[in-house]
């Protein structure tokens, strides 16, 4: 689904949401709910996606998974809640073993904490800080 769109803005989020809803009916699991939260946020707004995440936060199968915290950070950022988003990205970075993911998540937190709210990156953008 994601790769069918020429641009990220052209992604068919309602179709992706419908597929995740179907997946959850067939084989319910908390990671499917996390993924559905992203699609739901893209269709209905970040608050709706955050509400879905709240339904699985205490599930031991995902409560310590970095993706739950990364998605929370993304949705909080979309909602304009920059400080909680930065904290969520840092929590996600602490939970992943992947060095590139750690870098990306810590960068997201850094940008949110050091850039004014009028100049923060869109949730899908990144910057490269120089290594000077």
N, C-alpha and C positions, 0 to 999 in steps of 0.2 A: 504494500500500500504506500509506504513512504517513498519508495523509489519510483513510483509511477508519476509523481508530481514533478514538473519541471522546476518549480521553486517551492521552498518550504511553505509559503503562503497558499499554495495550491493544493496542499495535502487534503484529502477527503476525510477530515476528522469525524464527521457523523458516521461514515462507513466504518472507520476504525473503532469507534465507540460501540457500534452495533456488533462488530465481531468480538470485542472483548466481553460484551454482555452475553453473547452466545457461549463463548468459552467458559465463562463463570457458571452458566446454567449447566453445561455439560460436565465440567470438571472444576468445581470451585477450589480456588486456592488463593492465598493472600497476595502472591506476587502478581497474579492476574488482576487483582483488585488495585494494586499499585499502578500497574500499567493502564488500567481502565481509568484511574484517577487523572492521568495525564490527558487521555483522550477526552474525558468528561470536562476537564478544565478548558480544553481548546474549543469545545462546543458550547459549554454553559458558563464558563468563567472560572477563575482560580478558586473562588470560595467553594464552589461545588466540588471541585477536585480535592480540595483540602478536607472537606467533609467525608469524602470516600476514604482518604488516607486515615482519618481518625478511626475508622471502623476496623482497621487492621494493626494499629500501632501497638497494641498489647499482645498481638499474636507472636509467640516465640519464634515462629518460622521466619519472620521478617523484621521483628523489632530491632535487631542489631545489624540488619543488612544495610550496607551503605546506600543502596539504591532508594530505599524508603526515605532516607534523610536527604539524598540528593534531589529526589522528586519534590519533597516538601520545600527545600530551598528554592527550587525553580518556581513552584506555584506561589510561594510567599513573595518572591521577586515579582512575578507577574501581577500580584495583588498590590504591589507597592510597599510591602512590609520589609524594608531593606535590612534592618538590623537582625530580625529573626531569620531572614533568609541567609544572611552571612553566617549566623550560628549554625543553621542547618547544614550549610555547605561544609563548615569546619567539622561538624559531627560526622558527616559522610566521609570526609577525607581521613579521619581517624579510623574509620571502619574498613577501608579498602586496603588491600595488599598491593594494588597496582600503583606503581610510581607515577605513570602518566595521569591516572585518575586523580591521585593525591594532588599533583601539581595543578590540574585543571580546577578541582574543587577549591583548593586554597586560593587560587587566583580569583575565582568568582567571589569568594568571601572578601579578599583584599580589595577588589574593585568596588564592591558594595560599601565597604567601610571607608574608603578613601576618596570616593567621588561623590559630588553632590547629587541629590536625588534628581535634579533636572538633567544631569549629564550621565546617569548610569546607563550601562549597556542594556540593550534589549536582552531578554533571557537567552537567546540563541547566539549572541555575539561573544567574541573573546578578544582580548588584546594580547600583545606580546610586550612584556616588560624587558627592557634591555638588561643585560648581565654586566653592565659596567662596574 
